[in-house]
Amino acid sequence: TQSAWVISQRVRAFNPFPGASASINGKTLKIWMAGVHSGPAPAATECGLILAVSPAGIAVKCMNSIVNITQLQRPGGKRLPVDEFLHGFDLRPGMAFEKRPR
């Protein structure tokens, strides 16, 4: 529910410790690198919704923009660039990251 700029700065600030994370389908993923995606975010979509998945990154709707996740890690796995991560973990447009209570 924050802007892509704030999220990308938090990911950078928390790297390597304590780390940034997000949950999807009951699995917590550690996010190592993310940036602000160019272009406007669709207004009608919900925050946390995956808009696009490509070898260049995972575009996720934020408050007023789009964050592009480029490096992540699944539980028990190793840190991987998104193109390698997607070979063993199914992420598709339309899926959504779980919201955390404030």
DSSP file (Angstrom, degrees, kcal/mol; ACC not computed):
  #  RESIDUE AA STRUCTURE BP1 BP2  ACC     N-H-->O    O-->H-N    N-H-->O    O-->H-N    TCO  KAPPA ALPHA  PHI   PSI    X-CA   Y-CA   Z-CA
    1    1 A T              0   0    0      0, 0.0     2,-0.2     0, 0.0    61,-0.1   0.000 360.0 360.0 360.0  12.7    0.0    0.0    0.0
    2    2 A Q        -     0   0    0      1,-0.1    61,-2.5    61,-0.1    63,-0.2  -0.625 360.0 -83.9-109.5 173.4    3.0    2.3   -0.3
    3    3 A S     >  -     0   0    0     -2,-0.2     4,-2.3    59,-0.2     5,-0.2  -0.361  35.3-116.2 -74.8 158.4    4.6    3.8   -3.4
    4    4 A A  H  > S+     0   0    0      1,-0.2     4,-2.8     2,-0.2     5,-0.2   0.857 115.9  56.3 -61.6 -36.0    7.1    1.9   -5.5
    5    5 A W  H  > S+     0   0    0      2,-0.2     4,-2.0     1,-0.2    -1,-0.2   0.938 108.7  45.5 -63.0 -46.5    9.8    4.4   -4.6
    6    6 A V  H  > S+     0   0    0      2,-0.2     4,-2.1     1,-0.2    -2,-0.2   0.919 114.7  48.6 -63.0 -44.1    9.3    3.8   -0.9
    7    7 A I  H  X S+     0   0    0     -4,-2.3     4,-2.4     1,-0.2    -2,-0.2   0.930 111.3  48.6 -63.2 -46.0    9.2    0.0   -1.3
    8    8 A S  H  X S+     0   0    0     -4,-2.8     4,-1.9     1,-0.2    26,-0.2   0.868 111.9  50.2 -64.4 -35.3   12.4    0.0   -3.5
    9    9 A Q  H  X S+     0   0    0     -4,-2.0     4,-2.5    -5,-0.2    -1,-0.2   0.871 110.2  49.8 -69.2 -37.1   14.2    2.1   -1.0
   10   10 A R  H  X S+     0   0    0     -4,-2.1     4,-2.5     2,-0.2    -2,-0.2   0.905 108.9  51.9 -67.5 -41.5   13.2   -0.2    1.9
   11   11 A V  H  < S+     0   0    0     -4,-2.4     4,-0.3     1,-0.2    -2,-0.2   0.934 113.4  45.0 -58.9 -45.3   14.3   -3.2    0.0
   12   12 A R  H >< S+     0   0    0     -4,-1.9     3,-0.9     1,-0.2    -2,-0.2   0.905 113.7  49.2 -64.9 -42.6   17.7   -1.5   -0.5
   13   13 A A  H 3< S+     0   0    0     -4,-2.5    -1,-0.2     1,-0.2    -2,-0.2   0.850 111.7  48.1 -67.1 -35.1   17.9   -0.3    3.1
   14   14 A F  T 3<>S+     0   0    0     -4,-2.5     5,-1.9    -5,-0.1    -1,-0.2   0.363  86.1 139.5 -89.7   5.8   17.1   -3.8    4.6
   15   15 A N  T < 5S+     0   0    0     -3,-0.9    17,-0.0    -4,-0.3     2,-0.0  -0.847  75.6   0.1 -93.7 122.3   19.6   -5.6    2.4
   16   16 A P  T   5S+     0   0    0      0, 0.0    -1,-0.2     0, 0.0    -2,-0.1  -0.991 125.4  58.9 -93.5 -17.2   21.2   -7.8    3.7
   17   17 A F  T   5S-     0   0    0      1,-0.2    -2,-0.0    -4,-0.2     3,-0.0  -0.982 117.6  -2.9-129.1 135.4   19.8   -7.6    7.2
   18   18 A P  T   5S-     0   0    0      0, 0.0    -1,-0.2     0, 0.0    -3,-0.1  -0.999  98.4-150.7 -83.9  -6.8   17.0   -7.9    8.3
   19   19 A G      < -     0   0    0     -5,-1.9     2,-0.4    -8,-0.1    -4,-0.1   0.108  13.3 -96.8  92.5 152.2   15.9   -8.3    4.7
   20   20 A A  E     +A   31   0A   0     11,-0.8    11,-2.8    -9,-0.2     2,-0.3  -0.832  43.7 178.9-104.1 145.2   12.6   -7.4    2.9
   21   21 A S  E     -A   30   0A   0     -2,-0.4     2,-0.3     9,-0.3     9,-0.2  -0.964  16.4-170.7-145.2 161.9   10.0  -10.1    2.4
   22   22 A A  E     -A   29   0A   0      7,-2.3     7,-3.6    -2,-0.3     2,-0.4  -0.983  19.1-132.2-149.6 149.0    6.5  -10.6    0.9
   23   23 A S  E     +A   28   0A   0     75,-0.4    75,-3.2    -2,-0.3     2,-0.3  -0.856  22.7 171.9-110.0 141.1    4.1  -13.6    1.1
   24   24 A I  E >  S-A   27   0A   0      3,-2.6     3,-2.0    -2,-0.4    73,-0.1  -0.976  72.6  -6.1-145.8 132.1    2.2  -15.2   -1.8
   25   25 A N  T 3  S-     0   0    0     71,-0.4     3,-0.1    -2,-0.3    72,-0.1   0.849 130.3 -55.3  51.2  38.8    0.2  -18.4   -1.6
   26   26 A G  T 3  S+     0   0    0      1,-0.2     2,-0.4     0, 0.0    -1,-0.3   0.480 115.6 112.5  78.4   2.4    1.3  -19.0    2.0
   27   27 A K  E <   -A   24   0A   0     -3,-2.0    -3,-2.6    47,-0.0     2,-0.6  -0.914  60.9-138.9-111.2 135.0    5.0  -18.8    1.1
   28   28 A T  E     -A   23   0A   0     -2,-0.4     2,-0.4    -5,-0.2    -5,-0.3  -0.814  18.4-163.3 -94.2 123.4    7.3  -16.0    2.3
   29   29 A L  E     -A   22   0A   0     -7,-3.6    -7,-2.3    -2,-0.6     2,-0.5  -0.875  14.7-134.6-105.9 136.0    9.7  -14.8   -0.4
   30   30 A K  E     -AB  21  73A   0     43,-2.7    43,-2.2    -2,-0.4     2,-0.6  -0.783  18.0-147.6 -88.1 130.2   12.8  -12.7    0.5
   31   31 A I  E     +AB  20  72A   0    -11,-2.8   -11,-0.8    -2,-0.5    41,-0.2  -0.887  22.6 172.1-104.2 119.7   13.2   -9.8   -1.9
   32   32 A W  E     +     0   0A   0     39,-2.3     2,-0.4    -2,-0.6    40,-0.2   0.794  65.9  18.5 -96.6 -34.8   16.8   -8.8   -2.5
   33   33 A M  E     + B   0  71A   0     38,-1.8    37,-2.2     2,-0.0    38,-1.5  -1.000  62.0 156.3-144.0 139.6   16.4   -6.2   -5.3
   34   34 A A  E     - B   0  69A   0     -2,-0.4     2,-0.3    35,-0.3    35,-0.2  -0.983  10.6-175.6-156.0 154.1   13.6   -4.0   -6.6
   35   35 A G  E     - B   0  68A   0     33,-2.1    33,-3.5    -2,-0.3     2,-0.5  -0.872  38.3 -81.3-143.1 176.1   13.2   -0.8   -8.5
   36   36 A V  E     - B   0  67A   0     -2,-0.3     2,-0.3    31,-0.2    31,-0.2  -0.729  42.2-136.9 -86.2 127.6   10.5    1.6   -9.8
   37   37 A H  E     - B   0  66A   0     29,-2.9    29,-0.5    -2,-0.5     2,-0.1  -0.643  22.0-117.6 -82.9 136.8    8.9    0.4  -13.0
   38   38 A S  S    S+     0   0    0     -2,-0.3    -1,-0.1    27,-0.1    27,-0.0  -0.467  74.6  48.8 -74.3 148.3    8.4    3.2  -15.6
   39   39 A G  S    S-     0   0    0     -2,-0.1    27,-0.3     2,-0.0     2,-0.1  -0.109  91.4 -64.7 105.2 156.2    4.8    3.9  -16.6
   40   40 A P        -     0   0    0      0, 0.0    25,-0.1     0, 0.0    -2,-0.0  -0.403  46.5-119.8 -77.2 152.2    1.6    4.6  -14.7
   41   41 A A        -     0   0    0     23,-0.4     2,-0.2    -2,-0.1    25,-0.1  -0.696  35.0-101.0 -88.0 142.3   -0.1    2.0  -12.6
   42   42 A P    >   -     0   0    0      0, 0.0     3,-0.7     0, 0.0    -1,-0.1  -0.448  28.0-146.6 -63.0 131.5   -3.6    0.9  -13.5
   43   43 A A  T 3  S+     0   0    0      1,-0.2    -2,-0.0    -2,-0.2     0, 0.0   0.821  90.3  56.5 -71.6 -32.5   -6.0    2.7  -11.2
   44   44 A A  T 3  S+     0   0    0      2,-0.1    -1,-0.2    -3,-0.0     2,-0.2   0.570  89.4  91.9 -81.6  -8.5   -8.6    0.0  -10.9
   45   45 A T  S <  S-     0   0    0     -3,-0.7     2,-0.2     1,-0.1     3,-0.1  -0.508  77.2-111.2 -91.6 159.0   -6.3   -2.7   -9.7
   46   46 A E    >   -     0   0    0     -2,-0.2     3,-1.6     1,-0.1    15,-0.2  -0.557  36.9 -98.1 -85.5 146.0   -5.6   -3.7   -6.1
   47   47 A C  T 3  S+     0   0    0      1,-0.2    15,-0.2    -2,-0.2    -1,-0.1  -0.370 109.3  32.1 -61.4 140.4   -2.2   -3.1   -4.4
   48   48 A G  T 3  S+     0   0    0     13,-3.0    49,-2.6     1,-0.3     2,-0.3   0.315  84.3 137.1  94.1  -7.2    0.0   -6.2   -4.4
   49   49 A L  B <   -F   96   0B   0     -3,-1.6    12,-2.6    47,-0.2     2,-0.6  -0.553  57.6-124.7 -76.1 132.7   -1.4   -7.5   -7.7
   50   50 A I  E     +C   60   0A   0     45,-3.3    44,-2.7    -2,-0.3    10,-0.2  -0.687  29.9 179.0 -77.7 119.7    1.2   -9.0  -10.1
   51   51 A L  E     +     0   0A   0      8,-3.0     2,-0.3    -2,-0.6    -1,-0.2   0.814  63.1   1.5 -91.4 -36.0    0.7   -7.1  -13.3
   52   52 A A  E     -C   59   0A   0      7,-1.2     7,-2.3    40,-0.1     2,-0.4  -0.994  54.0-157.3-154.6 148.7    3.4   -8.7  -15.4
   53   53 A V  E     +C   58   0A   0     -2,-0.3     5,-0.2     5,-0.2    -3,-0.0  -0.994  30.0 144.7-130.5 124.5    6.1  -11.4  -15.1
   54   54 A S  E >   -C   57   0A   0      3,-2.0     3,-1.4    -2,-0.4    32,-0.1  -0.936  63.7 -95.7-148.5 168.8    9.1  -11.5  -17.4
   55   55 A P  T 3  S+     0   0    0      0, 0.0    28,-0.6     0, 0.0    29,-0.1   0.710 123.1  59.2 -61.4 -17.7   12.8  -12.4  -17.2
   56   56 A A  T 3  S-     0   0    0      1,-0.3     2,-0.3    26,-0.1    26,-0.1   0.673 122.1 -60.5 -85.0 -17.7   13.4   -8.7  -16.6
   57   57 A G  E <   -C   54   0A   0     -3,-1.4    -3,-2.0    25,-0.1     2,-0.6  -0.896  46.6 -83.6 157.9 172.8   11.3   -8.6  -13.4
   58   58 A I  E     -CD  53  69A   0     11,-2.0    11,-2.6    -2,-0.3     2,-0.6  -0.947  38.5-147.6-110.4 114.1    8.0   -9.0  -11.7
   59   59 A A  E     -CD  52  68A   0     -7,-2.3    -8,-3.0    -2,-0.6    -7,-1.2  -0.733  19.0-174.8 -88.2 121.6    5.8   -5.9  -11.9
   60   60 A V  E     -CD  50  67A   0      7,-2.9     7,-2.5    -2,-0.6   -10,-0.2  -0.962  26.5-116.8-123.1 132.1    3.6   -5.4   -8.9
   61   61 A K  E     - D   0  66A   0    -12,-2.6   -13,-3.0    -2,-0.4     5,-0.2  -0.448  37.5-179.8 -66.8 131.2    1.0   -2.7   -8.4
   62   62 A C        -     0   0    0      3,-3.0   -59,-0.2   -15,-0.2   -13,-0.1  -0.473  47.8 -70.2-116.4-169.1    1.7   -0.3   -5.5
   63   63 A M  S    S-     0   0    0    -61,-2.5   -60,-0.2     1,-0.2   -61,-0.1   0.928 121.9 -11.9 -53.1 -54.2   -0.1    2.7   -4.2
   64   64 A N  S    S+     0   0    0    -62,-0.2   -23,-0.4   -24,-0.0     2,-0.2   0.169 133.0  24.3-136.0  17.4    0.4    5.0   -7.1
   65   65 A S  S    S-     0   0    0    -63,-0.2    -3,-3.0   -25,-0.1     2,-0.4  -0.845  80.0 -88.7-161.9-168.3    3.0    3.2   -9.2
   66   66 A I  E     -BD  37  61A   0    -29,-0.5   -29,-2.9   -27,-0.3     2,-0.4  -0.984  24.2-151.7-127.3 131.8    4.6   -0.1  -10.1
   67   67 A V  E     -BD  36  60A   0     -7,-2.5    -7,-2.9    -2,-0.4     2,-0.6  -0.838  10.5-148.2 -99.7 140.8    7.5   -1.8   -8.3
   68   68 A N  E     -BD  35  59A   0    -33,-3.5   -33,-2.1    -2,-0.4     2,-0.5  -0.931   7.2-153.4-113.0 110.2    9.7   -4.2  -10.4
   69   69 A I  E     +BD  34  58A   0    -11,-2.6   -11,-2.0    -2,-0.6   -35,-0.3  -0.716  21.4 168.2 -85.4 126.4   11.2   -7.1   -8.4
   70   70 A T  E     +     0   0A   0    -37,-2.2    12,-2.1    -2,-0.5     2,-0.3   0.587  61.0  30.7-117.4 -14.8   14.4   -8.3   -9.9
   71   71 A Q  E     +BE  33  81A   0    -38,-1.5   -39,-2.3    10,-0.3   -38,-1.8  -0.960  67.6 151.1-149.2 129.0   16.1  -10.6   -7.4
   72   72 A L  E     -BE  31  80A   0      8,-2.2     8,-2.5    -2,-0.3     2,-0.4  -0.916  27.2-141.0-151.6 175.1   14.4  -12.8   -4.8
   73   73 A Q  E     -B   30   0A   0    -43,-2.2   -43,-2.7    -2,-0.3     6,-0.1  -1.000  10.8-144.2-145.8 136.0   14.7  -16.0   -2.8
   74   74 A R    >   -     0   0    0      4,-0.4     3,-2.5    -2,-0.4   -45,-0.1  -0.604  49.1 -70.7 -96.6 164.5   12.2  -18.7   -1.7
   75   75 A P  T 3  S+     0   0    0      0, 0.0    -1,-0.1     0, 0.0     3,-0.1  -0.288 121.6   4.3 -56.6 128.6   12.3  -20.5    1.6
   76   76 A G  T 3  S+     0   0    0      1,-0.3     2,-0.1    -3,-0.1    -2,-0.0   0.435 114.5 103.9  77.8  -1.3   15.3  -22.8    1.8
   77   77 A G  S <  S-     0   0    0     -3,-2.5     2,-0.3     1,-0.1    -1,-0.3  -0.314  71.4-102.0-101.1-174.3   16.5  -21.7   -1.6
   78   78 A K        -     0   0    0     -2,-0.1    -4,-0.4    -3,-0.1     2,-0.2  -0.726  43.6 -84.4-109.3 163.5   19.3  -19.4   -2.8
   79   79 A R        +     0   0    0     -2,-0.3    -6,-0.2    -6,-0.1    -1,-0.1  -0.455  58.1 176.6 -65.2 126.8   19.2  -15.8   -3.9
   80   80 A L  E     -E   72   0A   0     -8,-2.5    -8,-2.2    -2,-0.2   -48,-0.2  -0.970  35.4-110.1-137.0 148.3   18.3  -15.7   -7.6
   81   81 A P  E >>  -E   71   0A   0      0, 0.0     4,-2.4     0, 0.0     3,-0.8  -0.459  46.9-105.6 -67.2 154.4   17.7  -13.2  -10.4
   82   82 A V  H 3> S+     0   0    0    -12,-2.1     4,-2.2     1,-0.3     5,-0.1   0.827 117.1  59.1 -57.9 -36.7   14.1  -13.3  -11.4
   83   83 A D  H 34 S+     0   0    0    -28,-0.6     4,-0.3   -13,-0.2    -1,-0.3   0.892 113.3  38.6 -62.6 -37.8   14.6  -15.2  -14.7
   84   84 A E  H X4 S+     0   0    0     -3,-0.8     3,-1.2     1,-0.2     4,-0.5   0.869 112.6  57.5 -76.4 -37.9   16.2  -18.1  -12.8
   85   85 A F  H >X S+     0   0    0     -4,-2.4     3,-1.3     1,-0.3     4,-0.7   0.876  99.7  59.2 -58.9 -39.4   13.7  -17.9   -9.9
   86   86 A L  T 3< S+     0   0    0     -4,-2.2    -1,-0.3     1,-0.3    -2,-0.2   0.656  90.1  71.3 -69.2 -15.9   10.8  -18.3  -12.3
   87   87 A H  T <4 S+     0   0    0     -3,-1.2    -1,-0.3    -4,-0.3    -2,-0.2   0.803 114.2  24.2 -68.0 -27.6   12.1  -21.7  -13.5
   88   88 A G  T <4 S+     0   0    0     -3,-1.3     2,-0.4    -4,-0.5    -2,-0.2   0.367 119.3  58.2-120.0   4.7   11.2  -23.3  -10.2
   89   89 A F  S  < S-     0   0    0     -4,-0.7     2,-0.8     2,-0.1    -1,-0.2  -0.977  74.7-133.9-140.9 123.4    8.4  -21.0   -8.8
   90   90 A D        +     0   0    0     -2,-0.4     2,-0.4    -3,-0.1    -3,-0.1  -0.666  33.6 161.7 -84.5 110.5    5.1  -20.3  -10.5
   91   91 A L        +     0   0    0     -2,-0.8    -2,-0.1    -5,-0.2   -38,-0.0  -0.997  10.2 175.2-125.4 133.4    4.2  -16.6  -10.6
   92   92 A R    >   -     0   0    0     -2,-0.4     3,-1.9   -40,-0.0   -42,-0.2  -0.951  40.0 -89.0-135.3 153.9    1.6  -15.3  -13.0
   93   93 A P  T 3  S+     0   0    0      0, 0.0   -42,-0.2     0, 0.0     3,-0.1  -0.371 113.5  39.2 -56.9 140.0   -0.1  -12.0  -13.7
   94   94 A G  T 3  S+     0   0    0    -44,-2.7     2,-0.1     1,-0.5   -43,-0.1   0.079  87.5 113.4 101.5 -22.4   -3.3  -11.8  -11.6
   95   95 A M    <   -     0   0    0     -3,-1.9   -45,-3.3   -45,-0.1    -1,-0.5  -0.436  55.8-146.8 -74.0 158.6   -1.8  -13.4   -8.6
   96   96 A A  B     -F   49   0B   0    -47,-0.2   -71,-0.4    -3,-0.1   -47,-0.2  -0.986  11.2-123.3-134.9 140.7   -1.5  -11.1   -5.5
   97   97 A F        -     0   0    0    -49,-2.6   -73,-0.2    -2,-0.4     2,-0.2  -0.535  43.8-103.6 -73.2 145.8    0.9  -10.8   -2.6
   98   98 A E        -     0   0    0    -75,-3.2   -75,-0.4    -2,-0.2     2,-0.3  -0.459  31.4-121.7 -75.0 141.9   -0.7  -11.0    0.7
   99   99 A K        -     0   0    0     -2,-0.2    -1,-0.1   -77,-0.1   -77,-0.0  -0.630  20.9-138.3 -83.2 140.4   -1.4   -7.9    2.7
  100  100 A R        -     0   0    0     -2,-0.3     2,-0.1     1,-0.0    -1,-0.0  -0.795  23.0-110.3 -97.3 140.1    0.2   -7.6    6.1
  101  101 A P              0   0    0      0, 0.0    -1,-0.0     0, 0.0     0, 0.0  -0.415 360.0 360.0 -66.7 143.9   -1.8   -6.1    9.0
  102  102 A R              0   0    0     -2,-0.1    -2,-0.0     0, 0.0     0, 0.0   0.451 360.0 360.0 -84.5 360.0   -0.6   -2.7   10.1
